[in-house]
Amino acid sequence: MTLVREVSLFRNGRNQALRVPRDFELPGDTAYMYQDGPRLIVESAPAQTFAGLFAGWGPLAETLPDIEDELMPLDEAVF
């Protein structure tokens, strides 16, 4: 059976908000909300992964300098 709870609606400035009971807490800081007919659906946003972050990046607009094959000599006085 689906758990059903009555929640209170209130105004937060010009927005309507609702209190989410602890039983229904979502992980993270963001969620997706959409309407399906008369229903309002709130889903937790998937966690951002490094792969997803990299996939959202476009190609670099600048060229990288050429790297020489030789290593730079160490200056022992610095260490």
LINQUICOR-V879850 format. One record per residue. N is the residue number from 1. RES is the residue in three letters. PSI is psi as a letter, one per 30 degrees, with the letter a starting at -180 (* if undefined). NEAR is the number of other C-alpha atoms within 8 Angstrom. D_FIRST is the distance of its C-alpha to the first C-alpha in Angstrom with 1 decimal. Layout:
n=N res=RES psi=PSI near=NEAR d_first=D_FIRST
n=N res=RES psi=PSI near=NEAR d_first=D_FIRST
This chain:
n=1 res=MET psi=k near=2 d_first=0.0
n=2 res=THR psi=k near=3 d_first=3.8
n=3 res=LEU psi=k near=4 d_first=6.4
n=4 res=VAL psi=k near=4 d_first=9.1
n=5 res=ARG psi=k near=4 d_first=12.6
n=6 res=GLU psi=k near=4 d_first=15.9
n=7 res=VAL psi=l near=8 d_first=18.6
n=8 res=SER psi=k near=6 d_first=22.3
n=9 res=LEU psi=k near=8 d_first=24.5
n=10 res=PHE psi=l near=7 d_first=28.1
n=11 res=ARG psi=k near=8 d_first=31.2
n=12 res=ASN psi=j near=7 d_first=32.6
n=13 res=GLY psi=b near=5 d_first=36.0
n=14 res=ARG psi=g near=5 d_first=35.6
n=15 res=ASN psi=k near=6 d_first=31.9
n=16 res=GLN psi=k near=9 d_first=28.8
n=17 res=ALA psi=l near=8 d_first=26.4
n=18 res=LEU psi=l near=8 d_first=23.2
n=19 res=ARG psi=k near=7 d_first=22.4
n=20 res=VAL psi=j near=7 d_first=19.6
n=21 res=PRO psi=l near=7 d_first=18.0
n=22 res=ARG psi=e near=5 d_first=18.5
n=23 res=ASP psi=f near=4 d_first=14.8
n=24 res=PHE psi=g near=6 d_first=15.1
n=25 res=GLU psi=k near=7 d_first=18.6
n=26 res=LEU psi=k near=7 d_first=19.8
n=27 res=PRO psi=l near=5 d_first=22.6
n=28 res=GLY psi=a near=8 d_first=26.1
n=29 res=ASP psi=f near=4 d_first=28.0
n=30 res=THR psi=l near=6 d_first=27.1
n=31 res=ALA psi=l near=10 d_first=24.3
n=32 res=TYR psi=k near=8 d_first=24.2
n=33 res=MET psi=k near=8 d_first=23.3
n=34 res=TYR psi=l near=7 d_first=23.4
n=35 res=GLN psi=k near=8 d_first=22.7
n=36 res=ASP psi=i near=7 d_first=21.0
n=37 res=GLY psi=b near=4 d_first=22.2
n=38 res=PRO psi=f near=5 d_first=21.0
n=39 res=ARG psi=k near=6 d_first=18.4
n=40 res=LEU psi=k near=8 d_first=19.6
n=41 res=ILE psi=k near=8 d_first=18.2
n=42 res=VAL psi=k near=8 d_first=19.3
n=43 res=GLU psi=k near=8 d_first=19.4
n=44 res=SER psi=k near=10 d_first=21.3
n=45 res=ALA psi=k near=8 d_first=24.7
n=46 res=PRO psi=k near=4 d_first=25.5
n=47 res=ALA psi=k near=5 d_first=28.0
n=48 res=GLN psi=k near=6 d_first=31.5
n=49 res=THR psi=l near=6 d_first=33.3
n=50 res=PHE psi=e near=6 d_first=37.1
n=51 res=ALA psi=e near=6 d_first=36.9
n=52 res=GLY psi=e near=8 d_first=35.1
n=53 res=LEU psi=e near=9 d_first=37.6
n=54 res=PHE psi=e near=7 d_first=40.6
n=55 res=ALA psi=f near=7 d_first=39.4
n=56 res=GLY psi=f near=6 d_first=39.5
n=57 res=TRP psi=k near=6 d_first=43.1
n=58 res=GLY psi=l near=5 d_first=45.9
n=59 res=PRO psi=l near=4 d_first=49.2
n=60 res=LEU psi=k near=5 d_first=51.7
n=61 res=ALA psi=f near=4 d_first=54.4
n=62 res=GLU psi=l near=4 d_first=57.1
n=63 res=THR psi=k near=5 d_first=58.8
n=64 res=LEU psi=k near=4 d_first=58.9
n=65 res=PRO psi=l near=4 d_first=62.3
n=66 res=ASP psi=k near=4 d_first=63.7
n=67 res=ILE psi=k near=4 d_first=63.5
n=68 res=GLU psi=l near=5 d_first=66.6
n=69 res=ASP psi=f near=4 d_first=66.3
n=70 res=GLU psi=k near=4 d_first=68.3
n=71 res=LEU psi=k near=5 d_first=66.9
n=72 res=MET psi=k near=4 d_first=68.4
n=73 res=PRO psi=k near=4 d_first=70.8
n=74 res=LEU psi=k near=4 d_first=69.6
n=75 res=ASP psi=j near=6 d_first=71.6
n=76 res=GLU psi=f near=5 d_first=71.9
n=77 res=ALA psi=f near=4 d_first=73.1
n=78 res=VAL psi=e near=4 d_first=69.7
n=79 res=PHE psi=* near=4 d_first=67.9
